[in-house]
Amino acid sequence: MTGRLLLVRRGQSSWNAEKRLQGQADPPLSELGRAPALALALAPVLRTLAPDLVVTSDLARVRQSAELLGYPDAPADARWREFDLGDWTARTKAEVRAESNGAYSAWRAGRAGPPGGEG
């Protein structure tokens, strides 16, 4: 049996628009993240690919993205959440870069985890 895994990123959150790190915090989708044009562009592709199962994380911004794409009843599973960013949650990328003594760059390179967060 062969299968295909499709990963679809949720729409932009209000914190993405502010360049804030969010991890498992749950800010709402931004206006751009809710834009009908985005859903209209991706929804036909998903219909064509006809997934057997659609699963979302339990975060509201992800569930709302699934709804916008036509999957309002997709089951939620917390195992699909984004990384826990610990002490960096809600901070801007610029703040973290300036104060982390290279830890942010190490995290982006996969060599370290954020303080108080997941490795």
N, C-alpha and C positions, 0 to 999 in steps of 0.2 A: 504494500500500500504506500502510495506517495501522498504527500500533503504539501500544502503551501501555507505559510504563516504571513499574514499581512499585518503590519504595524502601522497604525495611523496616529499621528500626534494630535493631541487635542488643540483646540483653538487658542489664540493668544489670550493670556490672562491680563488683568489690570496691572499686576506686578511685573509681568514680562514687559509691558509697555513702559514701565518706570525703571526697567533694568534691575529689578529686585530679585534676589534669590528666594525661591519659595519652597522647594522640596515638598514636604507633605502638608504645608499650610494650604489653605484652600481659598485664595482670593477668587473672585468671580471672573468670568470671561470679560475681556474688554469689548468695546464697541466693534473693533476689527475682528475679534474672535467670534463674535456673534453675527458677523456680516453674512447675509444670505448668499452673496456671490461666492463665498468660499465653499459653502455647503453645496450650492448648485454646481460648482466645478467638480467636486469630489464625489458627490452622491452617485452620479451616473457611472463612474468608474467602479465604485463598490457594487452597484447593482449588476454590472457586467461580470465582475469577478465572482459574484454570488457566494459570499462566505456561508459556510455551514453553521458557524457559530460566531457571534460577536460578544466579546466580554470587555468590560471597562473596569477601571479602578473605581473605588468607592468615593473618590473626590468629586464634588459637585461640578467643577469645571469640565471634567472628563465626561461625566454623565450628560451634561448639557450638550457637549460636542456630539456625543452619540445621538442624542435626540435630534439635533440639527441635521444630522446625516441620514435620518430616517430609521434609527434603531432605538426607539424610546424604551423598549422592554429588555434591552441588553442586561444580562445579569452583571452585578458589580462584584468585584473581588479585590480585597485590599492588597493582595500580593502583587497587583499591577501598579501600585502607587510609585511615585517618583522617590528618589533617595531622600532620606532624612538628612537635612543639611545642618542640623544642630544649631550651634551658636551663630551661624551665618544666615539663618532664616530671617527674612524680611529686610535684610541689609542690602544695599546696592552693591553691584559688582565693584564699582569704583572704591567704595569704602573698604570692602574686604581686601581687594588688591593692595590698597595703600597701607592697611594695618596688619596684614597676615605674614609679613616677612617671607614671601615666596610660597606660603602654604597653598594659596589659591592656585598658582601655576602648577604646583605639584599635584593638587587634586585634579585639575583639568587634564594633566598628563597621565592620570591613573596611578600615581605613586603614593598618594596619601588620602586621608579622609578629613572632612571638616571637623573641627573640635566639637565634641558632643554629638556628632552625627554618625552616619554609616561610613564604613571604610570601603 
